[in-house]
Amino acid sequence: MTIEEAQAKVDSWIKTYGVRYFNELTNMAVLTEEVGEVARIISRKYGEQSFKESDKNKDLADELADVLWVVICLANQTGVNLTEAFEKNLAKKTSRDRERHHNNEKLK
């Protein structure tokens, strides 16, 4: 699925099942919540925190998909074409960081 297709599918789902998009501020809060859930899993699986019983069935892939969902919702409702935005962002990073990471002693 392309990013453009994902944006269209989310929009269709919202219009069919979700009634309407939550407002932008609500979606920003939801995004923060979802990123927190990703952080919770990462800190327990790869960090030093131990899993609580309630954390053991959490799925990182599902939580990352939740983050992507809300990012797509925010893009749709604010008129951002994520394909174009991502391509532009990648070009910026490539231009700016072409040699930067190769010259970073911390990465060697």
Order of alpha helices (4+ residues) and beta strands (2+ residues): alpha-alpha-alpha-alpha
